[in-house]
Amino acid sequence: MKKRIVFVIYLATAVLLFVYRNSLLQWIEADSSWEADILLFAVAFLIAVVPAIPYGILAALLGAKYGIVSGSVINLIISSSAAVALFLLVRYTFNPEQRQRAFDIKGISRLTALFDRSPFLAVMIARMLPFIPAQVINILASVTHMKLIPFALASIVGKIPFIFAVTLFGDRLLNYLD
């Protein structure tokens, strides 16, 4: 059921991007004020924390608008900040009963053991696997004994390949459409 929902979200996003492609291209090519950029980054941060729209699509759009280097840096900052924010939110708002429920989710016990044994490596590798949702990694790390700094550093290192690839895709797609 959840896979269908994700598929429908991706499909709806693709249709919307296609329908509004001309407006989107105008927005990408237009110069924007710093106020508009700050608002865009804030919206991107919220989407990265609670993914109503898959962040990869937004990351590609930011790559198209700001280019490979700036877009990658912007995406890495937004995505990593959102990961840390969700980590802290769950760590300090989940009560013991909610933490136990998170541990009881199918397959989580094996992952939590890995997170407890080698937390940095576990988060870094999990970030590099595109089929593991970022929010699952954030929540899982927050209910284990993992410290904030290793989590943040592993998240940054693990996100670099995906962020760069998606930003590059967005930049190249813009060049292809022009």
N, C-alpha and C positions, 0 to 999 in steps of 0.2 A: 504494500500500500504506500509506504513512504517513498519508494523508488518512483512510483507513478506521480506522486506529488512533485518530486524534484524534476522529473521529466517534463511535467506540465509547466512548471515554473520556467525551465530553460526554453521550452518551446514558445511560451507566451512572450518571453523576453526577446527571443529571436524574431518573432513576428513583429513586435513593437519596434525593434531596431530597423527592420526592413521597411515597415510602413513609414516611419519617421526618419528615414536615412538622409533625406535632403536637408531637413532641419538640423539633424545631428551633425552633418558635414559643415553646415554654416556655423554652428556653435563651435565646433572643433577648430575651424580656421579663423574665427573671430578672436580679436584681442579681448581680454577680459580684465576687469578692474581687480585690485587685490581683495576688495570686499567680496566680490563674486567668487574668487578663488577660495577664500576662507570658508564661505558658505558651502561650496562644493566639497571641500575637504571635511567639513563637519558632517555633511550628509554621507560621504564615503565612510567616515569613521563609524557612524551609526549602522550603516549597512554591513560593515565588517564585523560589528559586534553581534547584531541580530540579522542574519542574512535573509531579508525579504527578497532581495535580488542577489543572485550569485556574485560574489565579490570579483571573481575572475573576469566577468563581463565588464564590470566597472573599472577594473584595473586596466583592461585593454583600452577602454575609452580614455582613461587618463594618459595612457601611453600614446594614443593618437593625438591628444591635445597638447601634451607637454614634451613629447619626444622620448627617446629611449633612456637617456641618462637621467634627466629631471623626472620623468615619469616613473622610472624604477625607484629612485630615491623617495619620491612622494608616496608611491604605493607601499614601499617597505616601511616607511615611518607610520603611515596610517594603519596598515595591517598589523604591525607589531604593537603599536599603541593599543589597538582594539583587543589584541590577545591579552596584553597585560591588564587592561581594564576589566575584561571578563574574568580573568584569573582572580583578581582582587575582589571583584564583586561576589563571585561564588565562594571564595575562601572565607570572606567575612560576613556573608549573609546566610549561608547554608547552616542549618542546625544539625546536630549529630544524626538525627533520624533521616534527614534528607541526604546526608553524606552516605549513610548506610544504604539507602535506596540506590544511590549512584553506583555503589560497589556491587550491588546485587544484579545489575543489568548484565544480560548474557554476554559472556566474553570479556567483561571488564576485569574480572579477578586476575586473569592471566596478564592483562596489560598493566594493571596496577602493580603487580609483582615486578614487572620489568621497569616500571617507572620508579619504584622504590630502590631497586638494585643499581640501576644506571640511569638516573633521571635525565641528565644532559643528552646522552646518546639516544634515549628513547624519544624524547621530544624532537630532537633534530631529525631523526630518521622518519618519525611519524609525519613531520611537516613536509618531507619530501615525497610522501606517498599521496597522490592526488585523490585517492578514493576515501581517505579518512577526513571527515569534515573537521575544519579548524576548530569549531566550537567544541567538538568532542574532546580534542586534545587539550584545549584550555580548561574545560571543566574537570577532566580526568586528572590533569596535573594539579589543579587547585584542591582536590579532595585527597591527594596523597600528601606525603611529607616533603614534597619538593619545595625548595626555596625560590623566592621571586627572581633573584639575579640569574641563577643558572637557567631558569625557565625563559626569561627574557632573552638571554644570549643564545640559547639553543633555538628559540623561535626565530630570531633574526637570521641566524646562519641557515637554518632549515628552510626558511621562506625565500631566500635569495634566488635559487634556481627557478622556482615557479613564478615568482614576481617578475624576474627578468624576462622569462619566456613569454609571459602573457603581455607584458609591456611592449616587448619587441613585436609580438603579433599585432597589437593595436597600432603601433607605428607603421608597420609594413602594410597593414590593411588600408590605412589612410592613403599611403602612397599608391597602392594598387587602385583604389577608387578614384583617385585624381586623374 
